[in-house]
Amino acid sequence: MALFFIFLIYVLLTIPFHIAGETNPEIFNNISTNVLLNIIFFIIFIVFAISFFGFFEITLPSSIAGKADTKSGLGSIGGIFFMALTLAIVSFSCTGPILGSLLVGSLSGGAWELTAGLAGFGLALALPFALFAIFPHWLQSLPKSGGWLDTVKKVLAFAELALALKFLSNADLVMHWGLMKREVFIGLWIIISLSLTLYLFGVIRLPHDYKGMHISKARKVIGIIAFIFTVYLIPGITSSKYANLQLLSGFPPPLSYSVYGKDNVLNKGLEANVINDYEKALQTAREQRKPLMIDFTGWACVNCRKMEENVWTEPAVKDFIQKNFILVSLYVDDRAKLPIEQRFTYTTKAGFPKQIETTGDKWATFQQENFVQASQPLYVLLNNEERVLNKPVGYTPDSEKYLKWLQCGKETFDKK
């Protein structure tokens, strides 16, 4: 029963997002790309990392956990529920960073993706307690807390530093500050990964460490893995063809957001001139008598980067797009203000007024109103009369399946 209530508590956290999504489907994208929210999470992750390094301890006010704990003495189901709630509150100092990352990372996929993520997290948190309740003798075989647990916390602290940069990068991409270009982001990850390596081998000492302390075999193995990861990252700061780190696609900024300029994408991604203006792209498609391929994307969209760096780079897919389509990428989270004369109030099909003030407002509304979807990426194939050639698709990591979808749209265009 306790397992169920821990699971239920995390699922219940997502109910407000389902209600909000019914009234405004774009709210998830607005939250996940909100500059202030991303900066706040960046700061929170840095604070948690410093805490995990051992410089200070973070806990929720004891009164919060105390109130929930006093209710755990209630009879039957009520007591079990508050016992589960007490566990969730007490474990906040460890689970907070994970929950924050999950919240912002999954919101772009909608409320159900968030529900699935938090449900999985709640199940994973509850499962060990359920197993130990069924098999209590397993508790005796667990290692006692000590130095190994302190090492785990500090490894997590390095991981949190790396994740914190993702939130700062999201804000930077949306606002185009130019602070976290791709190579800067990867360079900082190299420093963090190398520092982790040196810590695991005892070269760098943190609070509660001491000179000459024993380095276990497990710690050395993790240190070797961290060093290999550091070496893997190094090509990412170059402009060579090896700079496309496909194992990390979606985490660093896109290849075009580079200290080497927009041409950094050449020989690493789709080499066609990608247009970012719908009217211009449509005119070009009509002039060249080619179908139009709309890429509804976002600066902070992880799955968009995965498609661009893992699927669009496949030779068959890349060649087919370049030869047969006019590609237009429309960024729904672009916060660049439209010229005053282009700003207006739009009345949606549902009859609600909506202010169109930024480039992102324009393309997000265009997507929602015409294709009834608010998630990214979304790919749409149109003919020169702006009619849909086949069913739009979203994230499609299978390059062969994606190519077949492209071919289907092209065949429909040729028949007409």
N, C-alpha and C positions, 0 to 999 in steps of 0.2 A: 504493500500500500504506500509506503514511504517513497518507493521508486516512482510510482505513478504521480504522486504529488510534486516531487522535484521536477519531473518531466512537465507536469501541468503548469507549474509556476512560470517556467520559461516560455511556454507556448502562449500563456495569457498576456505576456508582455507585448505580443505582436498584435493584439486585437485593435488597439487604437490606429495602427497603420492600415488595417483592412478597412476601417470606417473612413479614414482620411482618403484612401485610394478610391473609394466609391464616389466621393465628391470631386476629387481632382486627381486624375491618373498621373499627372506630371509631378506630383508632390514628391515622389520617391527620387526622381532624378534631381529635383531642386534641393532636397535634403542632402543627398550623397555628394553633390557638387557645390554645396554651400561653402563659401570661402571661410566665413567665421567659424562654422562647425568643424571644418577640416583643421583650421589653426588651433582650435580648442583641443581637438583630439591629439594634435601634434604635441602640444604642451603637456597634456595628460600623460601621454606615452613617455615623454622625456622624464617627467616626475616619477612615474612608476619605475622606469629603468634605474634612475638614481637610487630609488628605494631598494630595488632588488640587488643593486651593487652592495648594499649594506650600510649606506650612509645615514639612513633613517628608516623608520617603520611607518607604513600607511595602514590605518584601520578606520573603519566607519565608527562614528560615535557609539560608545558602548550602550547608550540608552536605546538605540534602535534595535540592536540585537537583543538587549535585555527585555524589551517589551514583547518581542516575538517569542523569546524563550519562556516568559512567564505564562504565555498562552499554550505552550506545548504540554502543560500538565492537564489540559482539558481532556475529557473522556473521549474515547474512540476516535472517530474520523477527524474531528476538529483538532485534537491534540497532535495527531500525526501530521496534519497540514502545517501547523505552526512549527513543528519540529523541522519539517522540510524547509520552511521559510527561513528559520534560524540558520540552517546550514548554508542556504544561498547567500544570506547576508554576511555571515562570518567569513565565507570563502571569497568575498568580494575583492580583497586585496590581491588575490591570485587570479581570479577570473575576470576582473574588470577590464584589463587590456584586451583580452581575447574577445569579450563581449562587444567592446567598442569597435574593434576591427571588423567583427562579424556584422555589426549593425550598419556601419557605413559601407562596407564592401558589398553587402547583399541587397541594399535598398534599391540599387539601380535595376535589379531584376524584379522588383515588385514585392508585395506583401507576402505572397506565398513562398517566395524564395527565402525571405527573412524568417518565416515561420518554420520552414524546413531546417534552416540553419540552427535556430535556437532550440528546436525540438531535438535535433541531433546532439547539440551541446548538453542539453538537460539530461538526455538519456545517457550520454557518456559520463556525466558527473554522478548520476545516480547508480549506474550499473555496479561499480566497485562496492558500494555500500550494500547493495542487494546480495552480491555474491558472498561478501564476508558474513552477512546475516545467515545465509544458507549453509556456508562452510566456515564456521567460526575458527576452526583449527588452522586455516590459512593465515590468520593474523600472526601466528607464532613464527611463520617462515619469512615475514616481511623484515627487511633490513631496518635497524634502528636509525632514527634521525641523527644526523651529525654532519661531518664534513661533506659527504656526498650530496646532501640536500642543499647545502650552501652553494656548492658548485653548480647544481641544477638551476638555482635561482639566478646566479650570475650569468650563466649561459643564456637564460631567458631574458636577462637585462640587455645583453648585446642584441638579441633578436628584436626586442622592443625598440631599441635605437634605430635599427634598420627599418622597422615598420613605421616608426614615427616619421621618417623621411617621406614615406608614401603619402601621408596626409598633407605634409607641406608641399609636396610635388603636385598634388591635386589642386590645391589653391593656386599655386604658381601657374599651372597650365591653363586654368580657367581664366585667370586675370592677365596672363601673358607678361608676368613680371620679368622673366628671363633669369631668375635666381637659380633655378634647379634644372638647367639644361641636362640632357641625357648623360653626358660625360661627367658632369659634376655629381649627379645622383650616383652613378656607378662608382665614381672615384671615392665618394664617402662610404659606400658599401665596402669597397676594398679596404679602406682604413679600419672600418668596424670588424670585418672578417679577419684581417691580419691581427688586430688587437685581441680578438677572441682566441686566435691561434696562440699568440704569445702568452695569454693568460692561462690557457689550458696546459701549456708546457712550463708554467711557473716563472716565466720571464717577467710578466707584469703581475704585481701583487695588489689586491684590493682589500678593503676592510675585512678583518678576521683571518687573512692569510698571513703566513710568516715564512721567512727565509728557510729553505731546506725542508719544507713540508713534503710529504710523500705524494707523488703523482701516480695515480692508479693506472692500470692498463686501459680501462674503459675511457678514462680522461685523455689518455694519449691517442687512442683511436679517434675520438671525437676531434681532437686537435689536428690530426692528420686530415680528416674530412674537411675541417675548416680551412686548412691550408690549400687543399685541392680546390675548394670553392673560390678562394682568393685568386688562385692562378687562373681559374676559369673566367673570372670577372675582368681580368686585365685587358683582353682584346676589346672589351666594351668601351674603353676610353680612346680607342683609336678610330680612324676613319676607314679602316680596311674592311674587306668583305666579311671578315670574321667578327665584326662589331655587333652583328645581329644575334644576341644571346637568346636563342629560342627557348631555352629552358626557363627563362625569366620573363618571357613575353607577357606584357600586361602590367608588370611592376614598374620598370623604368619608364621615363617619358618616351614618346614615339621617336623613331629615327630622325624624323624631320625637325624635331625640336632639339637642335644640336648646336654646339659651339662652332661646328664646321659649316653651319648654314643649312638651308633647306635641301641642298643638293646631296647631303649626306645619305639620303635614301637611295641614291643611284647604286646599282649593283647589289643592293641588299633587300629591296622591296619592289613594289610596283613602280616601274620606271615611266609610265605614262604621265602626262601632265594632268594632275587631278584638279578639277575645277571646283571652286567653293561657292559659285553663284548659280542658282537654279536656272534663271532666265538665260544667262549666257550659255550654260550647258545645253539647254533645250534648243537654242538657236544653232549651236554648233552641230548638234545631233541632226537637225533638219538639213543643214547645209551639206553634211557628209553622208546623209541618208543612213544613219546608224541608230540603233536603239539606245535609249538613255538608261544608265544604271545609277540609281540613287543609293547612296550609302549614308543612312542616318546614323551618325556616330557621335562621340563625345570625347572631349579632351581627357576626361577622367574615367573613361570607359575601359575596364580591364579586358573584357571579351572582344572589344573592338581592336585593341592592340594585338591580341592573340590571333585574330583573323588576318590582320594586316601583315603580321610577321611570320605566321606559320602556314596560312592557307594561300594568301595572295602571292607568297614567294614561291609556291610550287610552280615549276616551269610551265606545265600545261595550263594551269589556271591563269597565271600571269600573262602568257601569250594570248590566250583566248580573250581576256578582258581588253588587252591593248589593241587587238586587231578588230574586235567586233563591237565594242561599246564606247560611248562617251561617258566617262565616270565623273559624277559630282558627289563630293562629300559634304554633307550638311551637319554642322556641329550644333547640337541642341543645347549644349551647356555653355556656349560662348557668351560671355558677359559684356562683350563690346557693345557700346551704345549705338543704336541706329541714328543717322542724321535726324534732326528734329522734324524735318518735313516728311520723314518715313515712319514716324511713330503714330500709332493710332489705337483706337479701341475697337476690338473685334468681338462680334457677337457669335458665340459658338453655336453649333447645331442644336445643343441642348437649351439654348436661349440665355446663356450666361455671358456677361461682358468680360472681356479679358484685355488687359493692357499689353500692347506689343511695343516694347521699348528697347529690347536688345536683339542681337542676331539670333541668340539662342531661343528667345521667345518666338521669333518668327518661324524658325524651322521646327521647333517642338510642336507648335500649333499646326503647322502644315502637315506634319506626320500624323498627329492625333486626329485631325479633322478629316483627312483624306484616306488614311489607312487604318484608323481605329486601333492604333497601338502606340504605347508610350515608352517601350523598352528599346535599348540599343545593344548591339547593332541591329539594324533592320535594313534589308536589301530589297529594292524594288526595281523591276524592269518595266520600262514604258516605251511605247512606240512614239512616233513623231506627233501623234494626235493626243498624247498624254493618256493613253489607255494602257491598263495593266496587261502585260503579256502572259504572266503566270503568277501563281500564288507567291507573295513576298515571303522571304525566309529571314530568320534571325541568326543567332550564333550557330554555325555549322562547322565544327572542327574537322569533319571528314572531308578532305579536299576532293575526293572522287565524287562524293555526293553533291558537293557544292558545284563542281564542274558540270555535272549532269543537269543541275538546275539552270546554270547559265546556258547550256546548249539547248535546253527545252525552250527557254525564252527566245533565243536567237532563231530557232526553227519556226516558232509562232510568228515572229516578226517577218521572216522571209516569205511565209505563206501569204501574208497580207500585202 
